[in-house]
Amino acid sequence: MPTLLGCHVHAFEALEGGSFRVSLTYDEPTGEGKTTAHTDTYHGRFVKLVANEQVVEVVEFETTDPALRGEMTITISLSDADGGTEVIAVHEGLPPGLSTTDNEAGWRSSLTKLAALVETAEHSVGEFAIITPVSRLLGAADLARTTTFYRDVLGFEVHQSAGDATAIEVVSGKARIRFGADDYAPADWDERRPIGSAIVFFETDNVDAIHAAARARRGKPSDLEKVNAIKMRVFEIRDPDGHTLWFGQSFHEPGKRAPRGLLEKALPEMPLSDVLAGVAHYRDVLGFRVNYQQADIGVMDRDDVRVILIARTERHKGIGSAYVYVHDADTLCAELRRSGANVQSDPISQPWGLREFRVLDIEGNQITFGQPFE
């Protein structure tokens, strides 16, 4: 058989009814008289797509040879097999100009290359470890099935539980899961719960690697998502008993100190015609503490925020504004309303992921408070 040198995908719509068009280029003339001497181009459409189970497509060669024309139906079925996936390909409606022997040889070659690709991907995922201690007692309806999942999909080691030869546990890094007849609450093994009710979170040092490993091993993990509230990238996967397992990693690279930047902290300046009146307002109404004051300047602190009140001059004759991140916009808004602040509106959840409200000081300078949310 000629050696395949390249593949060009002209179009590909991966949905039922979606079309595709592909060209295969070989190192020598095929002698089959398809599209050109060195190229087979075919087009088709997806008739049926069932995730992780079946693909049915109708294809046709682009050729001037009548013996090679006509639609063919290809059905690829996937099913679980011991230690992997069984792939069955059925090719129907072969044109009279194509040899069934050559067609079967081509399919066997393609499936062999697919197996090699998948097995290479499965064993080439990066290393990872669970870095935060986890100890849980979970129920397992079928212990062999459950431990096989944790070992073969998630990479845990399977051990007999220390001190109890009849109990089985799985271990990965600092995580240890022991299996029994029921789920138990964290840190309270007297509180029984139904099997599958537990939610377990694992912090890992390489969430991309464990996600890739689980996907390569057909564990069906969710997509990776950023969770802004906890500053982590996470994904979810379910074990055979229905337990929800979360794996997450901080946005920041673990073990690496970020280089110190040139900028450290912003101190907004608010111009006022009466600085001393502004100091009293920021102290008594807005909840700031007086760090320093004199007739033409006031340094006001609240938590980690510092605002500078300056005298209004020809140079500083407009109004100032500042944006302050907060942990709880609603609580702060309610507090400022009680103290008599000029709150412009209730907090509003904006589409860019911040819950905001604005306050004007006694001379119209604006402070916007924003709380990040998912």
Phi, psi and omega in degrees: 000144178292155181273132178284123181262329184198162179221129178240122180264109181281323181206148181199108177247101186278070176205158181299127185091349180287150183256162175211159177210129188222143174239132176250132182245134184246166184278348180211159180304136183283336183074003183270346179066040180275248185282305172222182181296327184250356190228136170248118175247133178222157177227164180184194180212153177273122179271322183211134176227116176239114186307128176064013182229310189204145172230125175240125182224152175247125184231160178208136177287147173266102188210157175265355182274115181302331182289346181251002181273166177116147181282141176241146178250127179242126178242121179246122182244138180243140176210153179294140175223167182300111177079009180182214183228133175270130180244122178241125179245126178243123184247111184245153177078033181297130179298153183297338181279357180255137179280129177296327179294313179295322180296317179294321179296321178295318178296317180297321178295317181295317180292325177295318178293323178297315179300317179297320180295314182294317181294323176295318179297321182295325184263000182253007178294152183291168179280152178207161177214149172273123194252353179245134183300133175224132176220113183224152172247114184241152177277149178222120179287325178227100188299319180297316179297317183293312181294327176297319178298310182296326180283308190275333181262316186259352175082017177286157171265145181255128181225159165284139181293136180299129177086357180211098186294343181269348183263143180244141175223157176243143187227136172213115182058238181265010180257138180220118180244124177252142186250142178213208183271341183220162168279151176229150180294152176301134176062016178211087184276014171263347182261101181280145177224159180297148176301133178094357183275343187285147170239125185237133180249130177242125173268127184239160179269358180205079185292331178296320183292314181290328176294315179296321179295314181297321180291319180295331181264017174064038178276350178059053175286158173289171174292154174289136180226148173272127176254104188295325185298325180251004177056049180224152167263128188224161167216160181244145174214148179252137175276174185300340180266004177090006177292140178271120181246125177250135173241133183215158177216141178302150174302327186275150181289122181293141176079001181243126177277124180294138178299141182288126181278175180279332180262142183238307186207142178261137178238094182294145179252129180248114181284136181222142174287330179234092184297318183295322175295324177294321178300315179297321181293313180296326180284309190274333185253316185267355173082018178275160175255142179280114175274320179198146176208150168206185190300328186244010178203145174221129178254114188242131182240140167216118186055239182260013183253135177234131178239136179257122176265123184238159180288137177287126182228181177301324179284323181246074186247000178267212175241155178258167176209156180210153176242128184235125174283139181226164180273331185212094184295322184292318179295316180295318180300315179298319179299314183292325176297317180297328182274358175094017180290155179275076181280129187279332180192167172292160178301139181236130177280114183270154182293346178270013171090023179228136175262114195238152163210161185236149178229139173253137177278189188293345178240016172094000174295143188250133171240124175257129178254130182229135178247119177294145176210168178278000000 
